[in-house]
C-alpha cells in the first residue's frame, strides 16, 4: 500500500481474519494506528515506513502472530509501548531515522524470540541491550554508544553479527573491552567509526569465531592489531593512520603469511 492520500486505517481492521501482511510504506498522511480489540487475522509483517504515526497503541500487544515490525524514516515517531514486549512471536524489529524518539523498550529480555534488532540513526539514549540473549543480528549504525549499552557478562551469547557503522562511541576502551568478550561474533562492522583512542582494537584477537571484519573508512587506527586467526574477510579500504592495505582482501592463514 503506497497511498499518499490515506489518512486512517479502518477501526474494524481486526475483522480481516486472513490478513498476513500490512504495508503502509509511504502513506505520509497516516497519523494514527487504530486501537484493536483482538488479533488482526494472522498478521505477521507490519510495515509503517515513512508514515507520520507518532506511536502505537498499547493494544498492539494483541498482535500475537506478528513476526516483523518494519518502521523506518518516520520523523514523528516518539515511542513504542512497553506492552510491545509481550509479543511472543516477534523476531525482528527494524526502526531508524527518528529525530523525536524519546526512549526504546525497557524490557527487551522478555522478548525471547527476538533475533534481529536494527536501530539505525536513533537519537535517544540507548538502554542496555544485554537482555537480548537470543538475538543473532544487532545493527546500531549512526548511533551514540556508551559502555552501559552492553554488559561484560557475555549475555549476548547468540549474537553473530554486530554493525556499528559511523557510530560515535563514548569511552571507547571500556566499550570495546565488552565487545571483545562476545565470543559468538562472526561479523563485526566498524566502518566509518571516528575513534579518539586509536589502540582500542588491540584486544580483538580472542574473538575466535570472527569471520569478517569491516574497518573501511575507519579513522585513527594508531597500530595494526593482532587479528583473530579465524578471520577470512577484512575490508580496510579508506582507513586512516594504519598500515593495513587500502583494499578488500581475503585473509587465509593471516598469521603465517605475516611471518
Secondary structure, 3 states (H helix, E strand, C coil): CCCCCCCCCCCCHHHCCCCCEEECCCCCCCCCCCCCCCCCCCCCEEECCCCCCCECCHHHHHCCCCCEEEEECCCCCCECCHHHHHCCCCCEEEEEEECCCCCCCCCHHHCCCCCEEEEEEECCCCCCCCCCCCCCEEECCCCEECHHHCCCCCCCCCCCEEECCCCEECCHHHHHHHHCCCCCCCEEECCCCECCCCCCCHHHHHCCCCCEEECCCCECCCCCCCCCCCCCEEECCCCCCCCCCCCEEECCCHHHHHC
